[in-house]
Amino acid sequence: MSAAEGPDGLLDYRVDSDIAVVTVSGEVDVSTSSELRTGLLRVLTDDAYRGLVVNLAHVNFIDSTGVGVLVGVWHRVRGTDDCLALAAPSRQARNILETTGLMKVLPVYDTEAEAVQACREPAAQ
C-alpha cells in the first residue's frame, strides 16, 4: 500500500485511518535530507491527514542535517491542529535523539502503533 516512495527507497508511506505513516529507511544525511524534507512536507500539506507518524525503525544512520529536517517539520506542525510523532527509532536514531536532547522535546514512541494512537487522541495535538 505504498503511496509514495523516493528514488532510492528512502521514504515509503501509507495511511492508517486519517494518520499518514512515513517509514524512513537507510541513511539520512546531507545527500538525502532534501528528499526527506520534501516527502514529509508533501504529506503535511495534504489536507486528508490530521497526523503524521515518522517511523525511524529502519534508519541506520542520521546526521545533524536529518535531525534538522525532523525539527523543522515539528516546528511546522506545532502551529497547526495536526500531530507529529516519531516511532520506533533504531538504536542509532535513538542515540542521536537522546544526545541532542530531542527525546525530551519531540514526541517519540517505542512502536508505530503507539505513535498512531497518540496522533488519534485529541490530547496529543
N, CA, C and O atoms as a GROMACS GRO file, in nm:
protein
  500
    1MET      N    1   0.083  -0.120   0.000
    1MET     CA    2   0.000   0.000   0.000
    1MET      C    3   0.086   0.124   0.000
    1MET      O    4   0.053   0.223   0.066
    2SER      N    5   0.192   0.122  -0.070
    2SER     CA    6   0.283   0.235  -0.078
    2SER      C    7   0.219   0.348  -0.157
    2SER      O    8   0.177   0.330  -0.271
    3ALA      N    9   0.213   0.464  -0.096
    3ALA     CA   10   0.156   0.580  -0.164
    3ALA      C   11   0.264   0.668  -0.224
    3ALA      O   12   0.236   0.744  -0.317
    4ALA      N   13   0.385   0.660  -0.174
    4ALA     CA   14   0.494   0.740  -0.229
    4ALA      C   15   0.625   0.674  -0.191
    4ALA      O   16   0.640   0.617  -0.083
    5GLU      N   17   0.719   0.685  -0.281
    5GLU     CA   18   0.849   0.629  -0.250
    5GLU      C   19   0.954   0.711  -0.322
    5GLU      O   20   0.936   0.748  -0.438
    6GLY      N   21   1.062   0.738  -0.253
    6GLY     CA   22   1.172   0.811  -0.313
    6GLY      C   23   1.246   0.722  -0.410
    6GLY      O   24   1.225   0.600  -0.412
    7PRO      N   25   1.334   0.780  -0.493
    7PRO     CA   26   1.404   0.703  -0.594
    7PRO      C   27   1.494   0.596  -0.535
    7PRO      O   28   1.516   0.492  -0.598
    8ASP      N   29   1.547   0.617  -0.415
    8ASP     CA   30   1.635   0.519  -0.354
    8ASP      C   31   1.567   0.442  -0.242
    8ASP      O   32   1.634   0.372  -0.167
    9GLY      N   33   1.436   0.456  -0.230
    9GLY     CA   34   1.365   0.384  -0.126
    9GLY      C   35   1.379   0.447   0.011
    9GLY      O   36   1.356   0.378   0.111
   10LEU      N   37   1.416   0.575   0.021
   10LEU     CA   38   1.431   0.642   0.150
   10LEU      C   39   1.298   0.652   0.221
   10LEU      O   40   1.290   0.628   0.342
   11LEU      N   41   1.193   0.686   0.150
   11LEU     CA   42   1.061   0.708   0.209
   11LEU      C   43   0.957   0.614   0.150
   11LEU      O   44   0.956   0.585   0.031
   12ASP      N   45   0.870   0.569   0.237
   12ASP     CA   46   0.755   0.492   0.194
   12ASP      C   47   0.643   0.531   0.288
   12ASP      O   48   0.665   0.540   0.409
   13TYR      N   49   0.523   0.557   0.236
   13TYR     CA   50   0.417   0.590   0.329
   13TYR      C   51   0.287   0.523   0.295
   13TYR      O   52   0.259   0.483   0.182
   14ARG      N   53   0.210   0.513   0.401
   14ARG     CA   54   0.077   0.454   0.392
   14ARG      C   55  -0.013   0.534   0.484
   14ARG      O   56   0.034   0.620   0.559
   15VAL      N   57  -0.142   0.507   0.477
   15VAL     CA   58  -0.237   0.578   0.561
   15VAL      C   59  -0.302   0.479   0.656
   15VAL      O   60  -0.349   0.374   0.613
   16ASP      N   61  -0.304   0.512   0.784
   16ASP     CA   62  -0.370   0.434   0.887
   16ASP      C   63  -0.485   0.520   0.936
   16ASP      O   64  -0.466   0.606   1.022
   17SER      N   65  -0.605   0.496   0.882
   17SER     CA   66  -0.722   0.583   0.903
   17SER      C   67  -0.686   0.721   0.851
   17SER      O   68  -0.660   0.736   0.732
   18ASP      N   69  -0.684   0.821   0.937
   18ASP     CA   70  -0.654   0.957   0.892
   18ASP      C   71  -0.514   1.002   0.935
   18ASP      O   72  -0.486   1.121   0.941
   19ILE      N   73  -0.428   0.906   0.964
   19ILE     CA   74  -0.290   0.935   1.003
   19ILE      C   75  -0.196   0.883   0.895
   19ILE      O   76  -0.200   0.765   0.859
   20ALA      N   77  -0.111   0.970   0.843
   20ALA     CA   78  -0.010   0.929   0.745
   20ALA      C   79   0.109   0.871   0.821
   20ALA      O   80   0.159   0.932   0.916
   21VAL      N   81   0.153   0.754   0.779
   21VAL     CA   82   0.268   0.687   0.842
   21VAL      C   83   0.379   0.680   0.738
   21VAL      O   84   0.366   0.611   0.637
   22VAL      N   85   0.487   0.753   0.763
   22VAL     CA   86   0.601   0.756   0.672
   22VAL      C   87   0.712   0.672   0.734
   22VAL      O   88   0.755   0.698   0.846
   23THR      N   89   0.758   0.573   0.660
   23THR     CA   90   0.869   0.490   0.705
   23THR      C   91   0.994   0.538   0.633
   23THR      O   92   0.999   0.546   0.510
   24VAL      N   93   1.095   0.570   0.712
   24VAL     CA   94   1.222   0.618   0.658
   24VAL      C   95   1.322   0.503   0.669
   24VAL      O   96   1.331   0.438   0.773
   25SER      N   97   1.396   0.479   0.562
   25SER     CA   98   1.492   0.368   0.559
   25SER      C   99   1.627   0.416   0.511
   25SER      O  100   1.637   0.505   0.427
   26GLY      N  101   1.732   0.354   0.565
   26GLY     CA  102   1.867   0.380   0.517
   26GLY      C  103   1.933   0.495   0.589
   26GLY      O  104   1.913   0.515   0.709
   27GLU      N  105   2.013   0.570   0.515
   27GLU     CA  106   2.091   0.680   0.571
   27GLU      C  107   2.021   0.812   0.547
   27GLU      O  108   1.978   0.842   0.436
   28VAL      N  109   2.011   0.891   0.652
   28VAL     CA  110   1.955   1.026   0.643
   28VAL      C  111   2.070   1.121   0.671
   28VAL      O  112   2.111   1.140   0.786
   29ASP      N  113   2.121   1.181   0.564
   29ASP     CA  114   2.237   1.268   0.578
   29ASP      C  115   2.223   1.384   0.480
   29ASP      O  116   2.115   1.407   0.425
   30VAL      N  117   2.331   1.456   0.460
   30VAL     CA  118   2.326   1.575   0.375
   30VAL      C  119   2.280   1.542   0.233
   30VAL      O  120   2.219   1.627   0.168
   31SER      N  121   2.308   1.424   0.185
   31SER     CA  122   2.269   1.389   0.048
   31SER      C  123   2.124   1.342   0.036
   31SER      O  124   2.069   1.342  -0.075
   32THR      N  125   2.060   1.302   0.145
   32THR     CA  126   1.922   1.254   0.138
   32THR      C  127   1.823   1.341   0.215
   32THR      O  128   1.702   1.320   0.205
   33SER      N  129   1.871   1.437   0.290
   33SER     CA  130   1.782   1.518   0.375
   33SER      C  131   1.681   1.600   0.295
   33SER      O  132   1.568   1.620   0.340
   34SER      N  133   1.720   1.647   0.178
   34SER     CA  134   1.624   1.725   0.099
   34SER      C  135   1.509   1.636   0.053
   34SER      O  136   1.394   1.681   0.046
   35GLU      N  137   1.538   1.510   0.020
   35GLU     CA  138   1.433   1.416  -0.018
   35GLU      C  139   1.340   1.391   0.101
   35GLU      O  140   1.218   1.384   0.084
   36LEU      N  141   1.397   1.377   0.220
   36LEU     CA  142   1.317   1.358   0.341
   36LEU      C  143   1.229   1.479   0.365
   36LEU      O  144   1.109   1.465   0.390
   37ARG      N  145   1.286   1.598   0.359
   37ARG     CA  146   1.210   1.722   0.382
   37ARG      C  147   1.095   1.733   0.283
   37ARG      O  148   0.981   1.759   0.321
   38THR      N  149   1.126   1.715   0.154
   38THR     CA  150   1.024   1.726   0.050
   38THR      C  151   0.911   1.625   0.072
   38THR      O  152   0.794   1.660   0.061
   39GLY      N  153   0.947   1.502   0.102
   39GLY     CA  154   0.846   1.397   0.123
   39GLY      C  155   0.758   1.425   0.243
   39GLY      O  156   0.636   1.410   0.235
   40LEU      N  157   0.818   1.465   0.355
   40LEU     CA  158   0.739   1.491   0.475
   40LEU      C  159   0.649   1.614   0.457
   40LEU      O  160   0.534   1.613   0.500
   41LEU      N  161   0.701   1.718   0.394
   41LEU     CA  162   0.619   1.838   0.371
   41LEU      C  163   0.506   1.811   0.273
   41LEU      O  164   0.398   1.869   0.285
   42ARG      N  165   0.531   1.724   0.176
   42ARG     CA  166   0.425   1.687   0.082
   42ARG      C  167   0.309   1.619   0.156
   42ARG      O  168   0.192   1.647   0.129
   43VAL      N  169   0.343   1.531   0.248
   43VAL     CA  170   0.239   1.463   0.326
   43VAL      C  171   0.167   1.564   0.416
   43VAL      O  172   0.044   1.558   0.429
   44LEU      N  173   0.241   1.655   0.478
   44LEU     CA  174   0.180   1.753   0.567
   44LEU      C  175   0.083   1.846   0.496
   44LEU      O  176  -0.017   1.888   0.554
   45THR      N  177   0.110   1.878   0.372
   45THR     CA  178   0.024   1.971   0.300
   45THR      C  179  -0.100   1.905   0.243
   45THR      O  180  -0.187   1.974   0.188
   46ASP      N  181  -0.110   1.775   0.254
   46ASP     CA  182  -0.229   1.704   0.208
   46ASP      C  183  -0.335   1.714   0.318
   46ASP      O  184  -0.316   1.661   0.428
   47ASP      N  185  -0.444   1.781   0.289
   47ASP     CA  186  -0.549   1.805   0.389
   47ASP      C  187  -0.620   1.678   0.435
   47ASP      O  188  -0.696   1.683   0.532
   48ALA      N  189  -0.596   1.567   0.369
   48ALA     CA  190  -0.666   1.443   0.404
   48ALA      C  191  -0.617   1.383   0.536
   48ALA      O  192  -0.684   1.297   0.593
   49TYR      N  193  -0.500   1.427   0.584
   49TYR     CA  194  -0.442   1.366   0.703
   49TYR      C  195  -0.439   1.466   0.817
   49TYR      O  196  -0.412   1.585   0.797
   50ARG      N  197  -0.467   1.418   0.937
   50ARG     CA  198  -0.460   1.507   1.052
   50ARG      C  199  -0.342   1.475   1.142
   50ARG      O  200  -0.324   1.535   1.247
   51GLY      N  201  -0.262   1.380   1.100
   51GLY     CA  202  -0.145   1.346   1.177
   51GLY      C  203  -0.039   1.282   1.090
   51GLY      O  204  -0.067   1.227   0.984
   52LEU      N  205   0.085   1.290   1.139
   52LEU     CA  206   0.198   1.233   1.067
   52LEU      C  207   0.284   1.156   1.166
   52LEU      O  208   0.331   1.211   1.266
   53VAL      N  209   0.304   1.029   1.138
   53VAL     CA  210   0.394   0.944   1.216
   53VAL      C  211   0.514   0.914   1.128
   53VAL      O  212   0.500   0.868   1.014
   54VAL      N  213   0.633   0.942   1.181
   54VAL     CA  214   0.757   0.913   1.108
   54VAL      C  215   0.823   0.794   1.177
   54VAL      O  216   0.874   0.805   1.288
   55ASN      N  217   0.822   0.681   1.108
   55ASN     CA  218   0.880   0.558   1.161
   55ASN      C  219   1.028   0.555   1.126
   55ASN      O  220   1.066   0.555   1.009
   56LEU      N  221   1.113   0.552   1.229
   56LEU     CA  222   1.258   0.556   1.212
   56LEU      C  223   1.324   0.420   1.239
   56LEU      O  224   1.445   0.414   1.260
   57ALA      N  225   1.247   0.313   1.239
   57ALA     CA  226   1.299   0.181   1.273
   57ALA      C  227   1.408   0.133   1.177
   57ALA      O  228   1.496   0.056   1.216
   58HIS      N  229   1.401   0.176   1.051
   58HIS     CA  230   1.495   0.126   0.950
   58HIS      C  231   1.602   0.227   0.913
   58HIS      O  232   1.668   0.215   0.810
   59VAL      N  233   1.620   0.327   0.998
   59VAL     CA  234   1.725   0.427   0.975
   59VAL      C  235   1.854   0.374   1.036
   59VAL      O  236   1.863   0.352   1.156
   60ASN      N  237   1.955   0.354   0.951
   60ASN     CA  238   2.082   0.303   1.004
   60ASN      C  239   2.185   0.412   1.026
   60ASN      O  240   2.292   0.386   1.080
   61PHE      N  241   2.153   0.535   0.983
   61PHE     CA  242   2.240   0.649   1.009
   61PHE      C  243   2.159   0.777   0.993
   61PHE      O  244   2.082   0.790   0.899
   62ILE      N  245   2.177   0.871   1.086
   62ILE     CA  246   2.115   1.002   1.074
   62ILE      C  247   2.214   1.104   1.127
   62ILE      O  248   2.271   1.086   1.236
   63ASP      N  249   2.236   1.210   1.050
   63ASP     CA  250   2.329   1.314   1.094
   63ASP      C  251   2.250   1.440   1.132
   63ASP      O  252   2.127   1.439   1.136
   64SER      N  253   2.323   1.545   1.159
   64SER     CA  254   2.259   1.669   1.206
   64SER      C  255   2.166   1.728   1.100
   64SER      O  256   2.069   1.795   1.135
   65THR      N  257   2.194   1.706   0.973
   65THR     CA  258   2.106   1.756   0.868
   65THR      C  259   1.970   1.686   0.875
   65THR      O  260   1.866   1.751   0.862
   66GLY      N  261   1.972   1.557   0.894
   66GLY     CA  262   1.847   1.482   0.907
   66GLY      C  263   1.770   1.521   1.031
   66GLY      O  264   1.647   1.534   1.027
   67VAL      N  265   1.841   1.540   1.141
   67VAL     CA  266   1.777   1.586   1.265
   67VAL      C  267   1.714   1.723   1.242
   67VAL      O  268   1.604   1.750   1.290
   68GLY      N  269   1.785   1.808   1.169
   68GLY     CA  270   1.732   1.941   1.139
   68GLY      C  271   1.602   1.935   1.060
   68GLY      O  272   1.512   2.016   1.081
   69VAL      N  273   1.591   1.839   0.970
   69VAL     CA  274   1.466   1.821   0.894
   69VAL      C  275   1.353   1.783   0.988
   69VAL      O  276   1.243   1.839   0.979
   70LEU      N  277   1.378   1.689   1.079
   70LEU     CA  278   1.273   1.648   1.174
   70LEU      C  279   1.230   1.765   1.262
   70LEU      O  280   1.111   1.782   1.288
   71VAL      N  281   1.325   1.845   1.308
   71VAL     CA  282   1.292   1.961   1.392
   71VAL      C  283   1.213   2.063   1.311
   71VAL      O  284   1.116   2.120   1.361
   72GLY      N  285   1.254   2.086   1.186
   72GLY     CA  286   1.182   2.181   1.102
   72GLY      C  287   1.038   2.139   1.077
   72GLY      O  288   0.947   2.222   1.080
   73VAL      N  289   1.018   2.011   1.052
   73VAL     CA  290   0.882   1.960   1.030
   73VAL      C  291   0.801   1.972   1.159
   73VAL      O  292   0.684   2.008   1.156
   74TRP      N  293   0.864   1.941   1.272
   74TRP     CA  294   0.797   1.954   1.402
   74TRP      C  295   0.753   2.098   1.425
   74TRP      O  296   0.641   2.122   1.470
   75HIS      N  297   0.840   2.195   1.396
   75HIS     CA  298   0.803   2.336   1.412
   75HIS      C  299   0.685   2.373   1.323
   75HIS      O  300   0.597   2.448   1.364
   76ARG      N  301   0.684   2.320   1.204
   76ARG     CA  302   0.573   2.349   1.113
   76ARG      C  303   0.442   2.290   1.164
   76ARG      O  304   0.337   2.354   1.154
   77VAL      N  305   0.447   2.170   1.219
   77VAL     CA  306   0.326   2.103   1.269
   77VAL      C  307   0.275   2.172   1.396
   77VAL      O  308   0.154   2.180   1.417
   78ARG      N  309   0.365   2.219   1.480
   78ARG     CA  310   0.325   2.283   1.606
   78ARG      C  311   0.226   2.397   1.587
   78ARG      O  312   0.143   2.421   1.675
   79GLY      N  313   0.234   2.466   1.476
   79GLY     CA  314   0.146   2.578   1.451
   79GLY      C  315   0.012   2.539   1.392
   79GLY      O  316  -0.064   2.626   1.349
   80THR      N  317  -0.019   2.411   1.389
   80THR     CA  318  -0.144   2.363   1.330
   80THR      C  319  -0.218   2.274   1.431
   80THR      O  320  -0.174   2.256   1.544
   81ASP      N  321  -0.329   2.221   1.387
   81ASP     CA  322  -0.404   2.125   1.468
   81ASP      C  323  -0.359   1.982   1.442
   81ASP      O  324  -0.416   1.888   1.497
   82ASP      N  325  -0.258   1.966   1.358
   82ASP     CA  326  -0.208   1.833   1.323
   82ASP      C  327  -0.116   1.780   1.432
   82ASP      O  328  -0.078   1.851   1.525
   83CYS      N  329  -0.081   1.654   1.418
   83CYS     CA  330   0.006   1.586   1.514
   83CYS      C  331   0.127   1.532   1.440
   83CYS      O  332   0.117   1.486   1.326
   84LEU      N  333   0.242   1.537   1.506
   84LEU     CA  334   0.362   1.472   1.457
   84LEU      C  335   0.414   1.383   1.567
   84LEU      O  336   0.424   1.425   1.682
   85ALA      N  337   0.448   1.259   1.532
   85ALA     CA  338   0.506   1.167   1.629
   85ALA      C  339   0.614   1.085   1.559
   85ALA      O  340   0.598   1.045   1.444
   86LEU      N  341   0.724   1.061   1.630
   86LEU     CA  342   0.829   0.973   1.580
   86LEU      C  343   0.806   0.836   1.640
   86LEU      O  344   0.768   0.823   1.756
   87ALA      N  345   0.830   0.733   1.560
   87ALA     CA  346   0.802   0.597   1.605
   87ALA      C  347   0.922   0.506   1.589
   87ALA      O  348   0.996   0.514   1.491
   88ALA      N  349   0.939   0.420   1.687
   88ALA     CA  350   1.032   0.307   1.682
   88ALA      C  351   1.171   0.343   1.631
   88ALA      O  352   1.222   0.275   1.542
   89PRO      N  353   1.233   0.448   1.685
   89PRO     CA  354   1.365   0.483   1.632
   89PRO      C  355   1.465   0.369   1.649
   89PRO      O  356   1.470   0.303   1.753
   90SER      N  357   1.546   0.348   1.546
   90SER     CA  358   1.653   0.248   1.554
   90SER      C  359   1.749   0.291   1.666
   90SER      O  360   1.743   0.403   1.715
   91ARG      N  361   1.836   0.200   1.703
   91ARG     CA  362   1.932   0.232   1.810
   91ARG      C  363   2.012   0.357   1.773
   91ARG      O  364   2.033   0.444   1.858
   92GLN      N  365   2.058   0.366   1.650
   92GLN     CA  366   2.138   0.480   1.608
   92GLN      C  367   2.056   0.608   1.611
   92GLN      O  368   2.104   0.711   1.660
   93ALA      N  369   1.933   0.604   1.561
   93ALA     CA  370   1.847   0.722   1.561
   93ALA      C  371   1.813   0.763   1.704
   93ALA      O  372   1.813   0.882   1.736
   94ARG      N  373   1.783   0.666   1.790
   94ARG     CA  374   1.752   0.696   1.930
   94ARG      C  375   1.872   0.761   2.000
   94ARG      O  376   1.855   0.856   2.076
   95ASN      N  377   1.992   0.711   1.973
   95ASN     CA  378   2.112   0.770   2.034
   95ASN      C  379   2.127   0.916   1.995
   95ASN      O  380   2.160   1.000   2.079
   96ILE      N  381   2.105   0.947   1.869
   96ILE     CA  382   2.115   1.086   1.822
   96ILE      C  383   2.007   1.172   1.886
   96ILE      O  384   2.035   1.284   1.930
   97LEU      N  385   1.884   1.121   1.893
   97LEU     CA  386   1.775   1.198   1.955
   97LEU      C  387   1.802   1.222   2.103
   97LEU      O  388   1.772   1.329   2.155
   98GLU      N  389   1.858   1.123   2.171
   98GLU     CA  390   1.892   1.140   2.312
   98GLU      C  391   2.008   1.236   2.331
   98GLU      O  392   2.002   1.324   2.417
   99THR      N  393   2.112   1.222   2.250
   99THR     CA  394   2.230   1.308   2.261
   99THR      C  395   2.196   1.455   2.238
   99THR      O  396   2.249   1.543   2.305
  100THR      N  397   2.107   1.481   2.143
  100THR     CA  398   2.069   1.618   2.111
  100THR      C  399   1.962   1.674   2.204
  100THR      O  400   1.931   1.793   2.197
  101GLY      N  401   1.906   1.590   2.290
  101GLY     CA  402   1.801   1.634   2.381
  101GLY      C  403   1.662   1.635   2.318
  101GLY      O  404   1.566   1.678   2.382
  102LEU      N  405   1.651   1.589   2.197
  102LEU     CA  406   1.522   1.593   2.128
  102LEU      C  407   1.422   1.490   2.179
  102LEU      O  408   1.302   1.502   2.155
  103MET      N  409   1.470   1.389   2.251
  103MET     CA  410   1.378   1.291   2.311
  103MET      C  411   1.287   1.360   2.412
  103MET      O  412   1.176   1.314   2.439
  104LYS      N  413   1.333   1.470   2.468
  104LYS     CA  414   1.254   1.545   2.567
  104LYS      C  415   1.159   1.644   2.501
  104LYS      O  416   1.065   1.691   2.564
  105VAL      N  417   1.182   1.674   2.373
  105VAL     CA  418   1.104   1.776   2.304
  105VAL      C  419   1.006   1.716   2.205
  105VAL      O  420   0.887   1.750   2.204
  106LEU      N  421   1.055   1.626   2.121
  106LEU     CA  422   0.971   1.564   2.019
  106LEU      C  423   0.897   1.444   2.079
  106LEU      O  424   0.951   1.373   2.163
  107PRO      N  425   0.773   1.423   2.036
  107PRO     CA  426   0.701   1.304   2.082
  107PRO      C  427   0.756   1.178   2.015
  107PRO      O  428   0.742   1.160   1.894
  108VAL      N  429   0.818   1.092   2.094
  108VAL     CA  430   0.881   0.970   2.042
  108VAL      C  431   0.816   0.850   2.112
  108VAL      O  432   0.804   0.848   2.234
  109TYR      N  433   0.775   0.751   2.032
  109TYR     CA  434   0.709   0.632   2.084
  109TYR      C  435   0.788   0.508   2.045
  109TYR      O  436   0.853   0.505   1.941
  110ASP      N  437   0.781   0.407   2.129
  110ASP     CA  438   0.856   0.284   2.104
  110ASP      C  439   0.803   0.205   1.985
  110ASP      O  440   0.878   0.133   1.920
  111THR      N  441   0.674   0.218   1.957
  111THR     CA  442   0.615   0.143   1.845
  111THR      C  443   0.535   0.236   1.755
  111THR      O  444   0.491   0.343   1.796
  112GLU      N  445   0.518   0.192   1.632
  112GLU     CA  446   0.438   0.267   1.537
  112GLU      C  447   0.292   0.275   1.584
  112GLU      O  448   0.228   0.380   1.571
  113ALA      N  449   0.242   0.166   1.636
  113ALA     CA  450   0.102   0.163   1.682
  113ALA      C  451   0.078   0.267   1.793
  113ALA      O  452  -0.025   0.334   1.794
  114GLU      N  453   0.173   0.279   1.885
  114GLU     CA  454   0.159   0.379   1.992
  114GLU      C  455   0.160   0.520   1.936
  114GLU      O  456   0.084   0.606   1.982
  115ALA      N  457   0.245   0.545   1.838
  115ALA     CA  458   0.252   0.678   1.777
  115ALA      C  459   0.124   0.712   1.702
  115ALA      O  460   0.073   0.824   1.711
  116VAL      N  461   0.072   0.616   1.628
  116VAL     CA  462  -0.054   0.638   1.555
  116VAL      C  463  -0.167   0.666   1.653
  116VAL      O  464  -0.246   0.758   1.632
  117GLN      N  465  -0.175   0.588   1.761
  117GLN     CA  466  -0.279   0.609   1.861
  117GLN      C  467  -0.266   0.746   1.925
  117GLN      O  468  -0.367   0.813   1.949
  118ALA      N  469  -0.144   0.789   1.954
  118ALA     CA  470  -0.123   0.921   2.014
  118ALA      C  471  -0.170   1.033   1.921
  118ALA      O  472  -0.223   1.134   1.968
  119CYS      N  473  -0.151   1.016   1.792
  119CYS     CA  474  -0.197   1.117   1.697
  119CYS      C  475  -0.349   1.116   1.682
  119CYS      O  476  -0.408   1.217   1.643
  120ARG      N  477  -0.412   1.005   1.713
  120ARG     CA  478  -0.558   0.999   1.706
  120ARG      C  479  -0.624   1.065   1.826
  120ARG      O  480  -0.737   1.114   1.817
  121GLU      N  481  -0.554   1.068   1.938
  121GLU     CA  482  -0.612   1.123   2.060
  121GLU      C  483  -0.601   1.275   2.060
  121GLU      O  484  -0.495   1.329   2.030
  122PRO      N  485  -0.711   1.344   2.093
  122PRO     CA  486  -0.710   1.491   2.093
  122PRO      C  487  -0.603   1.552   2.184
  122PRO      O  488  -0.552   1.659   2.154
  123ALA      N  489  -0.570   1.486   2.292
  123ALA     CA  490  -0.470   1.540   2.385
  123ALA      C  491  -0.332   1.547   2.323
  123ALA      O  492  -0.247   1.624   2.368
  124ALA      N  493  -0.308   1.467   2.220
  124ALA     CA  494  -0.175   1.463   2.157
  124ALA      C  495  -0.153   1.583   2.064
  124ALA      O  496  -0.040   1.610   2.023
  125GLN      N  497  -0.259   1.651   2.033
  125GLN     CA  498  -0.246   1.760   1.936
  125GLN      C  499  -0.221   1.892   2.001
  125GLN      O  500  -0.209   1.993   1.932
   0.00000   0.00000   0.00000
